[in-house]
């Protein structure tokens, strides 16, 4: 029997949903002025990908609108990763990964993958800088985001991930995707991936939640 592989969402699954909206987003918004006035060539190249005037005022308004409306924009996600890196390095940001998720990731070392709308860079930073001094990156086999694999609500994205991790379509049931978003679970199900609905404190209610197999504590898996 094949050993199961696990694909984990982040927000609302392995850490509180409030972490992104109450810690990461505000930290980024606090640094938007420095972003739009940057002289860093790599950041300037990213800014040029936004479909707006390149003056600082227009860029700032566009970026703030994307953040405040939680738009899953690939350019924004890359910018956020750069800014959050500063916060992690300074110690201003620490990731509140649930203890049961930490133990789960360690237990299933090399069979755990992360899939988030946040950039791969931001994902790695998050798992490198866990509260309590934990660095979980050595236990994680790979990371996927909307740039590498596609939108999380589209079935093709999960087909892309299966191919990336070397799982044939006929063996998709050897992979388990865990998320708090039912639309993402539905998309993964379409390609045969097994799914679990994460129920965590503060998560939004899920329509027809009884249709899904749920998990409230990873130690039960």
C-alpha positions as CSV (number, residue, x, y, z in Angstrom):
1,X,0.0,0.0,0.0
2,X,1.3,3.4,-0.9
3,X,2.2,5.9,1.8
4,X,-0.2,8.8,1.9
5,X,1.0,12.2,0.9
6,X,-0.6,15.3,2.4
7,X,-1.2,18.7,0.9
8,X,-1.9,21.3,3.5
9,X,-3.5,24.7,3.2
10,X,-2.2,27.4,5.6
11,X,-4.7,30.0,6.8
12,X,-7.5,28.5,8.8
13,X,-5.9,25.0,8.5
14,X,-2.5,24.9,10.1
15,X,-2.6,28.4,11.7
16,X,-5.4,30.7,12.8
17,X,-7.3,32.5,10.0
18,X,-6.8,35.7,12.0
19,X,-3.0,35.6,11.5
20,X,-3.1,36.8,7.9
21,X,-5.7,39.5,8.4
22,X,-4.6,40.8,11.8
23,X,-0.8,40.4,11.5
24,X,0.5,39.9,8.0
25,X,-1.8,42.2,6.0
26,X,-1.3,45.2,8.5
27,X,2.4,44.7,8.5
28,X,2.5,44.8,4.7
29,X,0.2,47.9,4.5
30,X,2.4,49.7,6.9
31,X,5.3,49.4,4.4
32,X,3.4,50.2,1.2
33,X,4.9,53.7,1.0
34,X,8.4,52.2,1.0
35,X,7.4,49.6,-1.6
36,X,6.0,52.1,-4.2
37,X,9.0,54.4,-3.7
38,X,11.6,51.5,-3.8
39,X,14.8,51.7,-5.7
40,X,15.2,47.9,-5.6
41,X,15.3,46.7,-9.2
42,X,13.5,43.4,-8.4
43,X,10.7,45.2,-6.7
44,X,10.5,47.8,-9.4
45,X,10.1,45.0,-12.0
46,X,7.2,43.6,-10.0
47,X,5.5,46.9,-9.6
48,X,5.6,47.4,-13.4
49,X,3.4,44.3,-13.8
50,X,0.5,46.1,-12.2
51,X,-2.0,47.4,-14.9
52,X,-2.0,51.0,-13.5
53,X,0.0,54.2,-13.8
54,X,3.5,53.8,-12.2
55,X,3.3,56.9,-10.1
56,X,3.5,56.2,-6.4
57,X,0.0,57.4,-5.6
58,X,-1.7,55.2,-8.2
59,X,0.4,52.2,-7.2
60,X,-0.3,52.7,-3.5
61,X,-4.1,53.0,-4.1
62,X,-4.1,49.9,-6.3
63,X,-2.1,47.8,-3.9
64,X,-4.2,48.8,-0.9
65,X,-7.4,48.0,-2.8
66,X,-6.1,44.5,-3.6
67,X,-5.2,43.9,0.0
68,X,-8.3,45.3,1.5
69,X,-10.5,43.2,-0.9
70,X,-8.3,40.1,-0.4
71,X,-7.7,39.8,-4.1
72,X,-5.5,36.8,-4.9
73,X,-3.2,38.7,-7.2
74,X,0.0,36.9,-8.1
75,X,2.1,40.1,-8.3
76,X,0.8,41.3,-4.9
77,X,1.6,37.9,-3.4
78,X,5.2,38.2,-4.5
79,X,5.5,41.8,-3.2
80,X,4.1,40.7,0.2
81,X,6.7,37.9,0.4
82,X,9.5,40.4,0.1
83,X,8.1,42.7,2.8
84,X,7.1,40.0,5.2
85,X,10.7,38.7,5.0
86,X,11.8,41.9,6.7
87,X,9.3,41.3,9.5
88,X,10.4,37.7,10.0
89,X,14.1,38.6,10.0
90,X,13.5,41.4,12.6
91,X,11.5,39.1,14.8
92,X,8.4,41.3,14.5
93,X,6.5,38.4,12.9
94,X,6.3,34.9,14.3
95,X,4.0,32.2,12.9
96,X,1.4,30.8,15.3
97,X,1.2,27.3,13.8
98,X,-1.2,25.1,15.8
99,X,0.7,22.6,18.0
100,X,-1.1,19.6,16.5
101,X,-0.2,20.8,13.0
102,X,3.5,21.0,14.1
103,X,3.5,17.5,15.3
104,X,1.6,16.3,12.2
105,X,4.2,17.8,9.9
106,X,7.0,16.3,11.9
107,X,5.3,12.9,12.0
108,X,4.8,12.8,8.2
109,X,8.2,14.2,7.3
110,X,8.9,14.3,3.6
111,X,5.3,13.4,2.7
112,X,3.9,16.9,3.5
113,X,3.4,19.6,0.9
114,X,2.0,23.1,1.3
115,X,-0.4,24.8,-1.1
116,X,-1.4,28.4,-0.5
117,X,-2.4,31.5,-2.5
118,X,0.5,33.2,-0.7
119,X,3.8,33.0,-2.6
120,X,6.2,30.1,-2.1
121,X,8.6,32.7,-0.6
122,X,6.0,33.7,2.0
123,X,5.2,30.1,2.8
124,X,8.9,29.2,3.4
125,X,9.3,32.2,5.7
126,X,6.1,31.3,7.6
127,X,7.3,27.7,8.3
128,X,10.9,28.9,9.1
129,X,9.8,31.3,11.8
130,X,7.3,29.5,14.0
131,X,6.6,30.7,17.5
132,X,8.8,28.9,20.0
133,X,11.7,28.8,17.6
134,X,10.6,26.0,15.4
135,X,11.8,25.7,11.8
136,X,9.5,23.2,10.1
137,X,11.0,23.6,6.6
138,X,13.2,20.5,6.9
139,X,10.1,18.4,7.3
140,X,8.2,19.8,4.3
141,X,8.7,18.2,0.9
142,X,7.6,21.1,-1.3
143,X,5.5,24.2,-1.7
144,X,3.0,25.3,-4.3
145,X,1.2,28.6,-5.0
146,X,-1.0,30.3,-7.6
147,X,2.1,31.1,-9.7
148,X,3.5,27.6,-9.8
149,X,0.3,25.6,-9.9
150,X,-2.8,27.7,-10.5
151,X,-5.8,29.0,-8.6
152,X,-6.8,26.9,-5.6
153,X,-10.5,26.6,-6.7
154,X,-9.6,25.1,-10.1
155,X,-9.3,21.3,-10.6
156,X,-6.4,21.7,-13.0
157,X,-4.2,23.1,-10.2
158,X,-4.4,19.9,-8.3
159,X,-3.7,17.9,-11.4
160,X,-0.6,20.1,-11.8
161,X,0.5,19.4,-8.2
162,X,0.0,15.6,-8.6
163,X,2.3,15.7,-11.7
164,X,4.9,17.8,-9.8
165,X,5.1,15.3,-6.9
166,X,5.2,12.3,-9.1
167,X,1.7,10.9,-8.4
168,X,-0.1,9.4,-11.4
169,X,-3.7,10.4,-12.0
170,X,-4.9,6.8,-11.2
171,X,-3.2,7.1,-7.8
172,X,-4.7,10.5,-6.8
173,X,-6.4,8.9,-3.9
174,X,-3.0,8.4,-2.2
175,X,-3.0,12.1,-1.7
176,X,-5.0,14.0,1.0
177,X,-5.7,17.7,0.7
178,X,-6.7,19.5,3.9
179,X,-8.3,23.0,3.7
180,X,-10.9,25.1,5.4
181,X,-12.3,26.2,2.0
182,X,-15.0,24.0,0.5
183,X,-14.5,25.3,-3.0
184,X,-10.9,24.2,-2.9
185,X,-11.9,20.7,-1.6
186,X,-14.4,20.4,-4.4
187,X,-11.7,21.3,-7.0
188,X,-9.3,18.7,-5.5
189,X,-12.0,16.0,-5.5
190,X,-12.6,16.5,-9.2
191,X,-9.2,14.9,-9.9
192,X,-9.6,12.1,-7.3
193,X,-7.6,13.6,-4.4
194,X,-9.0,12.8,-1.0
195,X,-10.0,15.8,1.1
196,X,-10.6,16.8,4.6
197,X,-12.3,20.0,5.8
198,X,-10.4,21.8,8.5
199,X,-12.6,23.1,11.3
200,X,-10.6,25.6,13.4
201,X,-11.6,28.3,15.9
202,X,-12.5,31.5,14.1
203,X,-13.1,29.9,10.7
204,X,-16.0,30.9,8.6
205,X,-19.0,28.6,8.5
206,X,-18.9,26.2,5.5
207,X,-22.1,25.7,3.5
208,X,-23.3,22.1,3.6
209,X,-20.4,21.2,5.9
210,X,-21.9,17.8,6.6
211,X,-21.0,16.8,3.0
212,X,-17.3,16.8,3.9
213,X,-15.2,14.6,6.2
214,X,-13.9,17.1,8.7
215,X,-10.9,17.3,11.1
216,X,-10.6,19.5,14.1
217,X,-7.4,18.2,15.5
218,X,-4.6,16.8,13.4
219,X,-3.5,14.4,16.1
220,X,-6.6,12.3,15.2
221,X,-5.2,11.6,11.7
